[in-house]
């Protein structure tokens, strides 16, 4: 009782997958993991205004593919792709110096940034750092999320709110957030806002609906429909041929 589990880690075996996909031995595992964590931190710091939702990393022994999902992909790519090329050079120089590795960066656009808990938390952090009232910022964020089509949202802020000497925790929520349902698609993020009074922690939960079928199940269902239609169409022809044989 009372133990908190990360919503994504709780659903990894059902509707979510890992953000990093690679295989390594015991000796290489620590190095690869530290590189992934360092690259994510470096990319988020260098592209702070791009509205990054998530960063996926795929590795092979000689190839590394980084997929960046951002609300403002033009900020990441830059003019004529110069921004992504500069980012690639910086990553190669800092994390892969002296190694022959081909690095590729793919930038994807987030179609609905209001349903991304990471982007919503970043917006709240910017507003708190610009000295906006925390309740107003939370209410505005909840309205944006619900208008985007979410079924539920919860925001928790803790720290020295409005410059108070005693830290406290405030929570606002709207709709339903079924944390115990494995099929529930829940976006969760933890963001830090650095203010003059201290660090304020922000937690955002967004419930986007339930996930019932995977892509494999959908493809099998789609392939099964034409065969059923063919069978239904062939039945009248079989009945007519049987009737002609009975008359003869």
N, C-alpha and C positions, 0 to 999 in steps of 0.2 A: 504494500500500500504506500502511496505517496511517491513512487519512483516515476521520473519523467523520462519518456522515450522520444527520440527525434522522430517526427512524423514520416520522414522519407526513409530512415533506416528501418522503421517498423514495417514498411510496405515494399521493401526491396525485392522480396520473393514473389510479389503478386503483380503490382502495376508499375513499379519503378525499376530502373537499372542503375548501374554505377556510372558516375561521371568520368571516371578514369578506367580505360579498358586496356590492359596489358598483362603480361605474365613475366615473372622474374624469379630467380633463385633466392635463397636466403640472404646471400651476400649482396645481391643487386637490388633486393626489395627496398632496403632502407634508403639507398641512394635515389632510386626512382621515385619513391614516395616523397622524399624531401624536395626533389626537383619539381614535382607536381605542385606541392604546397607553395614553394617559392615562386613558381611561374604564375600561379593564380593571384598571389598577393601583389606581385610586380605588375601584372596586367591591370588589376583593379586600381592600383595607385596611379599608373600612368594614363589610364583611360577613365578617370573619375567622373567626367561629365558626359560620358557616352551612354550611361544607363545600362550597365551590363547586368543581365539576368543570371546567366550561368556560363561556365567554361568547361567544355568536354575535351579530354585528351585521349588520343589513341596512339599506342606505341607499338613498334616492331623493333627488331635489333638495330636497324639503320634508319628508320623513318619515324617522324613524330608529326602528328596532325592535331592541330589545336582548333577547335570550333568555338567561336565567340558568338553568343546570342546577346544582341544589344538592341535597345530601343532606338538608338541613333546610329545606324551602321555607317552613315556617311562620315561621322566623326572618327570612326576607327579606320576606315579605308583611306580617307584623305583625298586630295586632288590627284587624279590619275594613278591611284593606288600607292602614293608615296607614304601615307601613314602606316599601312600594313607592312611595307617594306622596311621602314625604319624600326618598327616594333620587332620584326623578324631578326634584324641585325643585332638589336639590343639583347634579345633572348639568346641568340647564338653566342654572343660575346660573354654573357654573364653566366649561363648555365651549361653550355656545351663547348667550352673552350678546349681546344686540343683534341676534339672528337669529330669523326666524319659522320655527321648526321644531317639528313635532309629534312628541313623544317617547313611545314606548310601551315598557313593560317587561313581558315575559312570563316567568313563573317556572315551571320544570319540575322535577319530582322525579326524582332518580337512584334507580332501583329497586334496583340492587345496588352500593352504594358501595364494597364490598370489591374490586370489579373495576375501580375507577377509580384510575389511578396518581397522579393529582393529590391525591385525598382520602387515599390511603394515605401519600403523602409528607408531607402536612400532619399526619397523626396521629403519624408518626415524629418530625417536627420538634417538635411539642408535648411529646412524651415526652422528647426530648433536652434541651429547654429546662427541663423540670422535673427534670433531673439523673438520669434513668433510665439504666441501663447500655445502651450502644448495641447490644451483641450480643443482649441480651434483647429489646429493642425490635424489632430486625430479625427475629428468629425468630418473635416473636408476630405480626408483620405478614405474614410468609410463610405461617404457619399459617392466618390469616384469609383470605388470598387463595386458597390452594389449597382450603380448605373451600367457598368460594363458587363453585367450578367452573372455575377457571383451569387451563390446561394447562402453564403455566410462569411463573415469576417470578424476577427478579433485582434485588437492591438493593445499591447501592454508596454508601458513606459515606466522606467524606474531610475531614480537618481535624484539629484538636487533640482527639482522641477521649479521653474520660475525663479531660480536663484535662492530657494529656501535653504536654511542652514541644516535642517534635518531631511535626510533622503527618505523618499516614500515611493510607493508603486501605485500607478493608476491604470485602470483597464476599461476599455470601451469595446462593445461587441454588438453585432446585429446579425440576425439570421441564425442558422444552425451550423455547428462545427462538430461532426461525429468523429472524434479522435480514435474511437475504438473500432470503427468500421474499416476493414482492410481494403474495401473497394472504393472508399472515399478518396477523391483526388484533392489532397490538401497541400497547398503551397505554404512553406514555412521558411522564415528568414530571421536572422539575428544581426542587427546593425548597431554601430556605435556612433553617437553624436558627440563630438568634442566641443564643449562650451567653455566659457571663462570660469564658470563655477566648478567644472569637473566633467567627467564622462557620463553620458546618459545612455542607458541601454534600451533598445527598441526590439520588440518581438512582434511579428506579424504572422497571423494564420489566415489563409484564404481558402474557402471551400468552393471548388469549381464543379462539383457534381460527382456522380459515381461512374466507375469504369467497369463494364460488365464483360465485354468481349475483346480479345486481342486481335491483332491484324491477321494472324494465322487462321483463327476461327472464322473471321469475316471472309477471307479468301476461299475457304472451303465451302461456306454457305453460298457464295456467289457462283462457284463452279457447280454446285448441286442444283441450282435453279433451272438452267437450260435443259438438263436431262429430264427433269420432271415435266417440263413443258412439252418436250418431244414425246414422252410417253402418253401424255394426255391427248396430244394431237393424233397419235397413231391408233388410239382406241376406236374412233368411229370407222376408220378404214377396216380394221379387223372385224368389227360387227357387220359391216356391209358384205365382206367376203364370206362370212359364216352364213348370212342370210341367203346369198346366192347359192351356196352349196346345199342348203336345206331345200330350196325350191327345186334344184336339179334332182 
